[in-house]
Amino acid sequence: MLIFAPKSQYIEIMTQQEIGFAIKERRKKLGINQQTLADLASVAINTVVAIERGEGNPQLATLLTILDTLGLQIDINIKLLDYETV
C-alpha cells in the first residue's frame, strides 16, 4: 500500500498518475512553477515534468526530495510474507 499526503493528513494513492497529479496540485497551490520546483529540489525540470505526467521511473530519493520540497511525505508499508519451504 502506498500512502501519500500532506504531513497532517493521509490519502491513499495507487498509481503513478495520481502521485503526479497530487504533486502538480500541491505545486500549484504553493504558487510555484515547474522550473522553481526543479531548482528548489535540485532536479532537472524534465524530471518534474515526467513525474507530474505520471511518466518515467524516478529514483525513490528523487521523489522523496520533491515531496519534501513541497511539504509532502510518502509512507510505504512493506509486509514480510512467510513462505513455507518444502
Secondary structure, DSSP 8 states (H G I E B T S, - for coil): -EEEEETT--EE--SHHHHHHHHHHHHHHHT--HHHHHHHHTS-HHHHHHHHTT-S---HHHHHHHHHHTTEEEEE----------
